[in-house]
Amino acid sequence: MQNQHITNAYWGDKNSKSKDSVINKCHKIMSLGKNNLMVTSDFLDNKSLLKFLSQNDLNVFLYDQMPGRGLSSVIDWALSVDTPLLVNDSYMFRHITKERPDMSIVNYKGDYKNLDLDSVKYFRQKWSNQNLRDKFYQVLTTICNSN
C-alpha cells in the first residue's frame, strides 16, 4: 500500500486543479502494478502529521526546481520521526543534499528497506534545541570575553 499526502497550494492551486491532476496521474501509474495507492489531502494537525510520517516506510519530498527560492522547512517534520527520508534536487532542498547527498533521490540506488537513519539522525542532532542553545552560549561567551 502506498500512502500519499498531497494538499493544494493556497497561493498556486486554490481550486485544487493541479492537486487533482497529480492524484489522478499517481492512481494511473499505481494501477499498472501490484501496489495500492491511498491519497489524503486534508491538512493534518501536528500530532496527526507526525503519526502519518512515522507510519511510512519512506518519506519522499519532491518539489519543482524553483531556483532562487529559500529553504524548505517541510523537512523539519520528517526529521522528527524515525523513518528514512529522500528529497529531489530542488533548490529548496540544497541544505539537505549539499551535506548529505545520500538523501537525494537522484543518488538513490536500490531498495528503500536498505536506507538507514544516519542522515535523519544527523540533521535532527544538528538542528536540535540543545545544539542551538550550545551555539548561542558559545557566541555569547565569545562576545562577553572580547570586551
FENRARA-V393704 format. One record per residue. RES is the residue in one letter. PHI is phi as a letter, one per 20 degrees, with the letter a starting at -180 (none if undefined). BURIAL is 1 if it has 24 or more other C-alpha atoms within 12 Angstrom, else 0. D_FIRST is the distance of its C-alpha to the first C-alpha in Angstrom with 1 decimal. Layout:
res={RES:RES}
phi={PHI:PHI}
burial={BURIAL:BURIAL}
d_first={D_FIRST:D_FIRST}
//
This chain:
res={M:Q:N:Q:H:I:T:N:A:Y:W:G:D:K:N:S:K:S:K:D:S:V:I:N:K:C:H:K:I:M:S:L:G:K:N:N:L:M:V:T:S:D:F:L:D:N:K:S:L:L:K:F:L:S:Q:N:D:L:N:V:F:L:Y:D:Q:M:P:G:R:G:L:S:S:V:I:D:W:A:L:S:V:D:T:P:L:L:V:N:D:S:Y:M:F:R:H:I:T:K:E:R:P:D:M:S:I:V:N:Y:K:G:D:Y:K:N:L:D:L:D:S:V:K:Y:F:R:Q:K:W:S:N:Q:N:L:R:D:K:F:Y:Q:V:L:T:T:I:C:N:S:N}
phi={none:d:d:c:c:c:d:e:e:g:e:d:b:g:e:m:f:f:g:f:f:f:f:f:f:f:f:f:f:f:f:f:d:e:e:d:c:d:d:d:c:e:f:d:f:g:f:f:f:f:f:g:f:f:e:e:f:b:d:c:c:c:d:f:g:l:g:n:f:f:e:e:e:g:f:g:f:f:f:e:c:e:c:g:c:c:c:e:e:g:g:f:d:f:f:e:f:f:e:c:g:f:e:e:f:f:e:f:c:o:e:f:f:e:f:d:d:g:f:f:f:g:f:g:f:f:d:f:g:f:f:f:f:g:f:f:f:f:f:f:f:f:f:f:f:e:e}
burial={0:0:1:1:1:1:1:0:0:0:0:0:0:0:0:0:0:0:1:0:0:0:1:0:0:1:0:0:0:0:0:0:0:0:0:0:0:0:0:0:0:0:0:0:0:0:0:0:1:0:0:1:1:0:0:1:1:1:1:1:1:1:0:0:0:0:0:0:0:0:0:1:0:0:1:1:1:1:1:1:1:1:1:1:1:1:1:1:1:1:0:1:1:1:1:1:1:0:0:1:0:1:1:1:1:0:0:0:0:0:0:0:0:0:1:0:1:0:1:1:0:0:1:1:0:0:0:0:0:0:0:0:0:0:0:0:0:0:0:0:0:0:0:0:0:0:0}
d_first={0.0:3.8:6.5:9.9:13.2:15.8:19.3:22.4:25.2:28.2:30.8:29.2:27.0:28.5:27.8:24.1:24.8:23.3:20.2:19.7:20.5:17.9:15.1:16.5:16.5:12.9:12.0:14.6:13.5:9.9:11.6:13.6:11.2:9.0:5.6:4.7:5.9:7.1:10.5:13.2:16.7:19.0:20.8:20.1:22.9:23.3:22.1:18.9:18.2:18.8:16.5:13.6:14.5:15.0:11.6:9.9:10.3:12.1:13.7:15.1:17.9:19.3:22.6:25.4:28.2:30.6:33.6:35.9:33.5:33.2:30.6:27.3:27.0:23.2:22.9:24.8:22.0:19.6:22.4:22.8:19.8:19.3:16.3:17.0:17.8:18.5:20.5:22.0:25.8:26.5:30.0:28.5:26.8:30.0:30.7:27.5:27.8:31.5:31.5:28.3:27.5:24.9:22.7:23.0:20.2:23.3:24.3:20.9:21.2:18.9:15.8:14.4:14.8:18.5:18.8:21.1:21.9:25.5:25.3:23.5:26.2:28.8:28.3:27.8:31.2:32.8:32.1:32.6:35.2:37.3:37.5:38.4:41.1:42.4:42.7:44.4:46.9:47.6:48.4:50.5:52.3:53.1:54.4:56.5:57.9:58.9:61.3}
//
